[in-house]
Amino acid sequence: MMWKLAFPLLAALLAVGFGQDPDGGVDANPNDPEVQAALKVAMENYNNASPDIYLYKVMRIIRAQITQREGYRCILNVIIARTVCKKGSMADWCPVFINPNRAKSYRCKFVVRFNEWTGIWILLEQNCY
């Protein structure tokens, strides 16, 4: 009896495990305006919520995916790093710390959604390690 329940669960796990996106997301060009707008919202939210006095910026986009459901939904996997610019500074160009005692970097997954009705980007998920 229990094996009848295990087979559908195993099939679902294998489908997800082999990289199939159940939401139908497709890889996007990191330079697409939607991806860049989503990155901006994600980093603004990250920096505002971070207790660090320094700003972080995206160093590398590992993968960007877009799903068109109820507006745009961007899934962003990125590497972020700590810059020499402090929060509240108006610097447009902020290099990252080179000193190992101050340098920090994280791999993050951000999920950001654009609501076409309101014209607003919203951060839905943030997971950095």
C-alpha positions in Angstrom: 0.0 0.0 0.0 2.8 2.4 0.9 4.7 1.9 -2.3 1.7 3.2 -4.3 2.1 6.6 -2.6 5.9 6.5 -2.9 6.0 6.3 -6.7 4.3 9.6 -7.5 6.4 11.4 -4.9 9.6 9.9 -6.3 8.6 10.9 -9.8 8.0 14.5 -8.7 11.3 14.6 -6.9 13.2 13.3 -9.9 11.5 15.9 -12.2 12.6 18.7 -10.0 16.0 17.2 -9.4 16.8 17.1 -13.1 16.4 20.9 -13.4 12.9 21.1 -14.8 11.4 24.3 -13.6 7.8 23.6 -12.6 6.8 27.2 -13.2 8.1 27.2 -16.8 10.9 29.7 -16.2 13.3 30.3 -19.0 16.9 31.4 -18.8 17.2 35.2 -19.4 20.1 37.4 -20.6 21.6 39.1 -17.5 21.6 42.4 -19.5 17.8 42.3 -20.2 16.1 45.4 -18.7 13.8 43.2 -16.6 16.7 41.3 -15.1 18.6 44.5 -14.3 15.5 46.1 -12.7 15.0 43.0 -10.6 18.6 43.0 -9.5 18.4 46.7 -8.5 15.3 45.9 -6.3 17.0 42.8 -4.8 20.2 44.7 -3.9 18.3 47.7 -2.5 16.3 45.4 -0.3 19.4 43.4 0.7 21.4 46.6 1.6 18.5 48.1 3.5 18.0 45.0 5.6 21.7 44.2 6.2 23.1 45.3 9.5 26.5 45.9 7.9 27.5 49.5 7.5 29.0 48.8 4.0 27.0 48.4 0.8 27.1 45.1 -1.2 26.9 44.8 -4.9 26.5 42.0 -7.5 29.8 40.7 -8.7 28.5 37.9 -10.9 25.2 36.6 -12.2 25.3 32.8 -12.0 21.8 32.4 -13.5 18.8 34.5 -14.3 15.4 33.1 -15.1 12.1 34.8 -16.0 8.6 33.4 -15.6 5.7 35.3 -17.1 2.9 34.6 -14.6 1.0 37.4 -13.0 3.6 39.8 -14.3 7.3 39.0 -14.5 8.9 36.8 -11.9 12.7 36.8 -11.9 14.8 34.2 -10.1 18.3 35.4 -9.7 21.3 33.4 -8.5 24.2 35.8 -7.9 27.5 36.4 -6.1 27.5 39.6 -4.1 30.5 41.2 -2.4 31.1 43.9 0.2 32.2 47.3 -1.1 34.2 50.1 0.4 31.2 52.4 0.2 29.2 53.0 3.4 25.5 53.1 3.6 24.2 56.5 2.9 27.0 57.5 0.5 26.1 58.8 -2.9 29.0 57.0 -4.7 28.0 55.4 -8.0 31.2 53.4 -8.3 32.1 51.3 -5.3 35.0 48.9 -5.5 34.9 45.8 -3.4 37.2 45.3 -0.4 40.5 43.6 -1.3 41.7 43.3 2.4 40.7 39.8 3.5 39.8 41.0 7.0 37.1 43.2 5.5 36.1 41.4 2.3 33.0 39.3 2.4 31.1 37.6 -0.4 27.9 35.6 -0.5 26.0 33.5 -3.0 22.4 34.6 -3.0 19.1 33.6 -4.5 16.6 36.4 -5.0 13.0 36.0 -6.3 11.6 39.3 -7.5 8.2 39.9 -9.0 6.9 42.7 -11.2 3.2 43.4 -10.9 2.1 44.8 -14.3 -1.1 46.3 -12.8 0.7 48.4 -10.2 4.1 48.8 -11.9 6.0 47.8 -8.8 8.8 45.3 -8.3 8.5 43.3 -5.0 11.2 41.1 -3.4 9.5 37.7 -2.6 12.5 35.7 -1.5 16.1 36.3 -0.4 18.4 33.5 0.6 22.2 34.2 1.0 24.9 32.0 2.3 
